[in-house]
Amino acid sequence: MPSPRSKRPGRGPRPTSSSSRNPLTSLLGILGLLTALLAGVVYLAEQNLERFYIFRLDELKDVSSRALAQHGNDTRSVVRFIAEELHGTHGAHVNVHEDWVFNNAGGAMGAMYILHASVTEYLIIFGTTIGTEGHTGRHTADDYFHILHGEQWAYVPGEYAAEVYPPGSIHHLRRGEVKQYKMPEGCFALEYARGWIPPMLFFGYADGLSSTLDFPTLWKTTHLTGRQMIGNLLRGKF
């Protein structure tokens, strides 16, 4: 008679962890890790933003003042003077070829000529000969308008008088603040932003994508901005 065989513990399926059963959990973990890494990079860059700037505030004020003193109401010559002076100081970081493009943002419309665009700075000539009005946007950079021709007006809630900026003055829109602004007639300004520039592009594209649907202008804006940003990155300018 055969002897009874002892039973060995059965080898059933091993329990699996919830993370291996649920791909969504793994994906969320990866996204969380990437977010933490990106936040760390942004934090470190934020603490060192000043190191990335190549333009000085006093430099831009000085060159604007000298341009106005030398050329007065000849705005074309004022703009050319500024571009050539800055190109002489900063070389290829400054574009001296005037390539104008319409710009619709915050309900206002004008035209701009990009002197410089990078991840942490942009410098443009912005203006119009017939006036405009709109929302400044709430930006991740400080914005300085050096008025070259005409006037720029600004309003903040709770005030009963407009801020008026004539030629030679500087309108500083601080990072995170917002105003209503107006160029009541013809006005041109040297606009300089320093901070995080890429997030500002959403504001710059919103009107074109939701209202004007002027895709040729959007394409030209993308081409000019991208050429500047990529070119400056290749030159080591962040």
C-alpha positions in Angstrom: 0.0 0.0 0.0 1.6 3.3 -1.0 2.5 5.6 1.8 0.6 8.9 1.9 2.5 11.8 0.4 2.8 14.9 2.4 1.2 18.0 1.0 3.5 20.8 0.1 2.3 24.4 0.5 0.7 25.4 -2.8 2.4 28.0 -4.9 -0.5 30.3 -5.8 -0.1 33.7 -7.5 2.1 36.1 -5.6 0.4 39.2 -4.4 1.2 42.2 -6.5 1.5 45.7 -5.2 -1.1 48.2 -6.1 1.4 50.4 -8.0 2.3 47.5 -10.3 -1.4 46.8 -10.9 -2.2 50.4 -11.6 -0.2 52.2 -14.4 -1.8 55.5 -13.4 -0.1 55.4 -10.0 3.3 54.9 -11.7 2.6 57.7 -14.1 1.6 60.1 -11.3 4.8 59.1 -9.4 6.9 60.0 -12.4 5.0 63.3 -13.0 5.5 64.1 -9.3 9.2 63.4 -9.5 9.5 65.6 -12.7 7.5 68.4 -11.1 9.8 68.4 -8.0 12.9 68.4 -10.2 11.5 71.2 -12.4 10.5 73.2 -9.3 14.1 72.8 -7.9 15.6 74.0 -11.2 13.3 77.0 -11.3 14.0 77.9 -7.7 17.7 77.8 -8.2 17.4 79.9 -11.4 15.1 82.3 -9.6 17.7 82.9 -7.0 20.3 83.7 -9.7 18.2 85.6 -12.2 20.4 88.7 -12.0 23.3 86.7 -13.3 21.5 86.1 -16.6 20.8 89.7 -17.4 23.0 91.5 -19.9 21.1 94.8 -20.0 21.4 97.3 -17.2 18.5 99.6 -16.3 20.8 102.7 -16.1 22.2 101.8 -19.5 18.8 101.7 -21.2 17.8 104.9 -19.5 21.0 106.6 -20.7 20.8 105.5 -24.3 17.1 106.5 -24.5 17.9 109.9 -23.1 20.8 110.5 -25.5 18.7 109.4 -28.4 16.0 111.9 -27.6 18.5 114.6 -26.9 20.1 114.1 -30.3 17.1 113.4 -32.5 14.1 114.8 -30.7 10.8 114.1 -32.5 12.5 112.2 -35.3 11.4 108.8 -33.9 12.8 106.7 -36.7 16.3 108.2 -36.0 15.7 107.7 -32.2 15.0 104.0 -32.7 18.0 103.6 -35.1 20.3 105.4 -32.6 19.2 103.1 -29.7 19.6 99.9 -31.8 23.1 100.8 -33.0 24.3 102.0 -29.6 23.2 98.7 -28.0 24.5 96.6 -30.8 27.9 98.3 -30.3 27.8 97.3 -26.7 26.2 93.8 -26.9 27.1 92.7 -30.4 25.0 89.9 -31.9 22.7 89.8 -28.8 21.0 92.9 -30.3 19.1 92.8 -33.6 19.7 96.0 -35.7 17.5 94.9 -38.7 14.1 96.5 -38.3 11.5 93.8 -38.9 8.1 95.1 -37.7 5.1 92.9 -36.9 1.6 93.6 -35.6 1.0 92.8 -31.9 -2.4 92.2 -30.4 -2.4 91.6 -26.6 -4.8 92.4 -23.9 -7.2 94.2 -26.3 -4.5 96.6 -27.4 -3.0 96.7 -30.9 0.3 98.1 -32.1 3.5 97.0 -33.8 6.8 95.8 -32.4 10.4 95.5 -33.5 12.3 92.9 -31.5 15.8 94.1 -30.5 16.5 91.1 -28.2 14.6 88.1 -26.9 15.9 85.4 -24.6 14.5 83.3 -21.7 15.1 86.0 -19.1 15.0 89.3 -21.1 13.3 90.9 -24.0 13.8 94.3 -25.5 11.5 95.7 -28.1 10.3 98.9 -29.7 6.5 98.9 -29.3 4.0 101.5 -30.5 1.4 102.8 -32.9 0.8 106.1 -34.8 -3.0 106.2 -34.1 -3.3 105.2 -30.4 -4.5 102.1 -28.6 -5.7 100.9 -25.2 -5.9 97.7 -23.2 -4.9 95.4 -20.4 -1.2 95.3 -19.5 -1.3 91.6 -18.5 -0.1 90.2 -15.2 3.5 89.0 -15.9 6.3 86.9 -14.5 8.8 89.7 -15.3 9.3 93.4 -14.5 8.3 95.6 -17.5 9.9 99.0 -18.2 8.5 101.3 -20.8 10.9 104.1 -21.9 8.7 106.5 -23.6 10.3 107.8 -26.9 7.4 109.6 -28.5 3.9 110.6 -27.4 2.4 109.7 -24.0 1.4 106.5 -22.2 -1.4 106.6 -19.6 -2.1 104.1 -16.9 -4.8 103.5 -14.4 -5.1 101.3 -11.3 -8.3 100.6 -9.3 -9.0 103.0 -6.5 -7.1 106.0 -8.0 -8.9 109.1 -9.3 -6.1 110.4 -11.5 -4.3 108.7 -14.4 -0.5 108.0 -14.4 0.9 110.0 -17.3 4.2 109.2 -18.8 5.7 111.7 -21.3 8.7 111.3 -23.6 11.9 110.6 -21.5 10.0 109.1 -18.6 9.9 105.4 -17.6 6.7 103.5 -16.7 7.6 100.5 -14.5 5.0 97.7 -14.4 6.2 95.6 -11.5 6.2 91.8 -11.7 2.8 90.4 -10.9 1.0 93.8 -11.0 -1.7 94.8 -13.6 -3.0 98.1 -15.0 -5.2 99.5 -17.7 -3.0 101.4 -20.1 -3.6 103.7 -23.0 -1.5 105.4 -25.7 -4.0 108.2 -26.4 -2.4 109.1 -29.8 0.7 108.1 -31.5 3.2 106.7 -29.0 6.4 104.6 -29.2 8.4 103.1 -26.4 11.5 101.1 -25.8 10.0 98.2 -23.7 12.3 96.1 -21.6 11.2 93.0 -19.6 13.4 91.1 -17.2 12.3 87.9 -15.4 10.7 84.8 -16.9 9.8 85.6 -20.5 8.3 82.3 -21.9 5.2 82.5 -19.6 4.5 86.0 -21.1 4.0 84.4 -24.5 0.6 83.1 -23.5 -0.6 86.7 -23.1 1.0 87.7 -26.4 -0.7 84.9 -28.3 -4.2 84.9 -26.6 -5.8 87.6 -28.8 -4.5 86.1 -32.0 -5.8 82.7 -31.2 -9.1 83.7 -29.7 -10.1 86.9 -31.5 -8.2 88.2 -34.5 -7.3 84.8 -35.9 -4.5 86.5 -37.8 -2.4 83.4 -38.4 0.1 85.0 -40.8 1.0 87.5 -38.1 1.1 84.8 -35.4 3.5 82.8 -37.6 5.7 85.8 -38.2 5.7 86.6 -34.5 6.7 83.0 -33.7 9.4 83.0 -36.3 11.0 86.3 -35.1 10.7 85.4 -31.4 12.0 81.9 -31.9 14.9 83.0 -34.0 16.0 85.4 -31.3 15.5 83.1 -28.4 17.2 80.1 -30.0 20.0 82.3 -31.4 20.7 83.7 -28.0 20.7 80.3 -26.3 23.3 79.2 -28.9 25.4 82.2 -27.9 25.1 81.1 -24.2 22.5 83.7 -23.3 19.8 82.2 -21.1 
